[in-house]
Amino acid sequence: MSLEKFRLDGKVALVTGGNRGIGLAIAQIFGEAGARVVISGRTRTDAVDELCADENYDWVQGDVTDPSTPDRIVAATLERFGALDILVNNAGIADDGNFHEFDDERLAAITDTNFTAPFRIARSAVQPMLEQGGGVILNIGSISAYVANKPQLQVAYNASKAAVHQMSRVMAYEYADRGIRVNALAPGYVVSDMTKGGIAKEDWNRVWTENTPMGRFAQPEEMATCALFLCSPASSYVTGTVLSADGGYTTH
Ligand SMILES: NC(=O)c1ccc[n+]([C@@H]2O[C@H](COP(=O)([O-])OP(=O)(O)OC[C@H]3O[C@@H](n4cnc5c(N)ncnc54)[C@H](OP(=O)(O)O)[C@@H]3O)[C@@H](O)[C@H]2O)c1
């Protein structure tokens, strides 16, 4: 047994939404672990500029809700680094509000970004993975797939993440005997642009903290280490699972 199994030397990864937040932390740790990483997102951030000064990183711009993006970002990864070993479907958005007032436009934004896009990107990634004899897909889900969030109400987001978890399980079943592992990661509350508004609201912050047995929010790096495990050979027998990293939120 060797700690080398936690490394990604020689592997090529594509991380959607890798320009900030959890995706950026995943892109960073993958590079530290020896991978070459293509970062995708709509906005090229300063953090992307810094990482791309290293030849082991590259950037491809793309809105994941554009149906032409999945094939294009997968092709860009293959062209740049010659393989696609790891796909992290991380890009996502959140929106909250009463169920009966949640209109079609907001519903479409959530489902297009959080479910249809990861479905399409994984679909684009599977063929090259089959041709090269295997790969790993990690979909970023959420504890919202399991609970009703409080105090904010967000049915569409929660349902989209439940779909991501189930997509991961069924894809894992379909490809288990062809070398492609598929898992999901279900974060609890993580400090990022997505949560900063809620963290700043005293009442939301208190409810989120009180319902997290560890009594604190996670940092993106604490999701990145989980992602590294799930995407490295250290988890070679793990497929079709959802790893919760939530400070104990879903224990009660
Ligand atoms: N933060 C949490 O507490 C938490 C908890 C559970 C699950 N999650 C999940 O973790 C993932 C990352 O969230 P985060 O907390 O890091 O949020 P974030 O800081 O808001 O980052 C969201 C990322 O998704 C990208 N993105 C959004 N819409 C996109 C689109 N149409 N096309 C391409 N990229 C798009 C953003 O890049 P651009 O805007 O530049 O495109 C950004 O990189 C999401 O799937 C989220 O649902 C987060």
The ligand as an SDF file (V2000), in Angstrom:
LIG
                    3D

 48 52  0  0  0  0  0  0  0  0999 V2000
  -21.2030   26.4160   -1.2570 N   0  0  0  0  0  0  0  0  0  0  0  0
  -21.9600   25.4820   -0.7180 C   0  0  0  0  0  0  0  0  0  0  0  0
  -22.3380   25.5660    0.4540 O   0  0  0  0  0  0  0  0  0  0  0  0
  -22.3750   24.2820   -1.5200 C   0  0  0  0  0  0  0  0  0  0  0  0
  -23.0340   23.2540   -0.8510 C   0  0  0  0  0  0  0  0  0  0  0  0
  -23.4250   22.1210   -1.5660 C   0  0  0  0  0  0  0  0  0  0  0  0
  -23.1370   22.0290   -2.9050 C   0  0  0  0  0  0  0  0  0  0  0  0
  -22.4960   23.0580   -3.5460 N   0  0  0  0  0  0  0  0  0  0  0  0
  -22.2340   22.9010   -4.9810 C   0  0  0  0  0  0  0  0  0  0  0  0
  -20.8720   23.0680   -5.2330 O   0  0  0  0  0  0  0  0  0  0  0  0
  -20.6680   23.5530   -6.5660 C   0  0  0  0  0  0  0  0  0  0  0  0
  -19.7540   24.7640   -6.5300 C   0  0  0  0  0  0  0  0  0  0  0  0
  -20.3890   25.7690   -5.7590 O   0  0  0  0  0  0  0  0  0  0  0  0
  -19.5910   26.9610   -5.0360 P   0  0  0  0  0  0  0  0  0  0  0  0
  -20.0440   26.9720   -3.6440 O   0  0  0  0  0  0  0  0  0  0  0  0
  -18.1500   26.8760   -5.3420 O   0  0  0  0  0  0  0  0  0  0  0  0
  -20.2980   28.1900   -5.7470 O   0  0  0  0  0  0  0  0  0  0  0  0
  -19.7270   29.4660   -6.5190 P   0  0  0  0  0  0  0  0  0  0  0  0
  -18.5640   30.0160   -5.7820 O   0  0  0  0  0  0  0  0  0  0  0  0
  -20.9240   30.3110   -6.7400 O   0  0  0  0  0  0  0  0  0  0  0  0
  -19.1980   28.8760   -7.8830 O   0  0  0  0  0  0  0  0  0  0  0  0
  -20.0850   28.4180   -8.8580 C   0  0  0  0  0  0  0  0  0  0  0  0
  -19.2600   28.0010  -10.0560 C   0  0  0  0  0  0  0  0  0  0  0  0
  -20.1250   27.5130  -11.0970 O   0  0  0  0  0  0  0  0  0  0  0  0
  -19.8190   28.2190  -12.2910 C   0  0  0  0  0  0  0  0  0  0  0  0
  -21.0160   28.3460  -13.1000 N   0  0  0  0  0  0  0  0  0  0  0  0
  -22.2470   28.7250  -12.7090 C   0  0  0  0  0  0  0  0  0  0  0  0
  -23.0860   28.7690  -13.7560 N   0  0  0  0  0  0  0  0  0  0  0  0
  -22.3430   28.4260  -14.8430 C   0  0  0  0  0  0  0  0  0  0  0  0
  -22.6330   28.2970  -16.2180 C   0  0  0  0  0  0  0  0  0  0  0  0
  -23.8540   28.5330  -16.7250 N   0  0  0  0  0  0  0  0  0  0  0  0
  -21.6420   27.9060  -17.0550 N   0  0  0  0  0  0  0  0  0  0  0  0
  -20.4050   27.6600  -16.5820 C   0  0  0  0  0  0  0  0  0  0  0  0
  -20.0690   27.7470  -15.2730 N   0  0  0  0  0  0  0  0  0  0  0  0
  -21.0400   28.1480  -14.4320 C   0  0  0  0  0  0  0  0  0  0  0  0
  -19.2690   29.5650  -11.8340 C   0  0  0  0  0  0  0  0  0  0  0  0
  -18.4380   30.1740  -12.7870 O   0  0  0  0  0  0  0  0  0  0  0  0
  -18.9210   31.4260  -13.6930 P   0  0  0  0  0  0  0  0  0  0  0  0
  -20.0100   32.1370  -12.9660 O   0  0  0  0  0  0  0  0  0  0  0  0
  -17.7400   32.2640  -13.9700 O   0  0  0  0  0  0  0  0  0  0  0  0
  -19.3700   30.7800  -14.9340 O   0  0  0  0  0  0  0  0  0  0  0  0
  -18.4630   29.1510  -10.6310 C   0  0  0  0  0  0  0  0  0  0  0  0
  -17.2110   28.6710  -10.9960 O   0  0  0  0  0  0  0  0  0  0  0  0
  -22.0620   23.8420   -7.1120 C   0  0  0  0  0  0  0  0  0  0  0  0
  -22.5000   22.7630   -7.9030 O   0  0  0  0  0  0  0  0  0  0  0  0
  -22.9140   23.9370   -5.8500 C   0  0  0  0  0  0  0  0  0  0  0  0
  -24.2620   23.6420   -6.0850 O   0  0  0  0  0  0  0  0  0  0  0  0
  -22.1040   24.1800   -2.8840 C   0  0  0  0  0  0  0  0  0  0  0  0
  1  2  1  0
  2  3  2  0
  2  4  1  0
  4  5  1  0
  4 48  2  0
  5  6  2  0
  6  7  1  0
  7  8  2  0
  8  9  1  0
  8 48  1  0
  9 10  1  0
  9 46  1  0
 10 11  1  0
 11 12  1  0
 11 44  1  0
 12 13  1  0
 13 14  1  0
 14 15  2  0
 14 16  1  0
 14 17  1  0
 17 18  1  0
 18 19  2  0
 18 20  1  0
 18 21  1  0
 21 22  1  0
 22 23  1  0
 23 24  1  0
 23 42  1  0
 24 25  1  0
 25 26  1  0
 25 36  1  0
 26 27  1  0
 26 35  1  0
 27 28  2  0
 28 29  1  0
 29 30  1  0
 29 35  2  0
 30 31  1  0
 30 32  2  0
 32 33  1  0
 33 34  2  0
 34 35  1  0
 36 37  1  0
 36 42  1  0
 37 38  1  0
 38 39  2  0
 38 40  1  0
 38 41  1  0
 42 43  1  0
 44 45  1  0
 44 46  1  0
 46 47  1  0
M  CHG  2   8   1  16  -1
M  END
$$$$
